[in-house]
Amino acid sequence: MASSTEEHTGPEFRNEPQVRTGPPTQTTKSALKHFEEYGRERPGVVALWCVGIGFVLGWKLKLW
């Protein structure tokens, strides 16, 4: 049984690579670029998702 004072500093398994992430702004720009490319490839899917999310938000928030 492991004690509660042990610190986990590395990967859980020896062969598991450590994930290094960039600054949040770089990650955000990368995600937005990916979504923009996806929107160009499949505009119908993106439009339906936007309508669906808008419908759910409008239904749950009821701003009137």
ABEGO torsion letter per residue (X at the ends): XBBAABBBABBABAABBBBBBBBAAAAAAAAAAAAAAAAAABAAAAAAAAAAAAAAAAAAAGAX
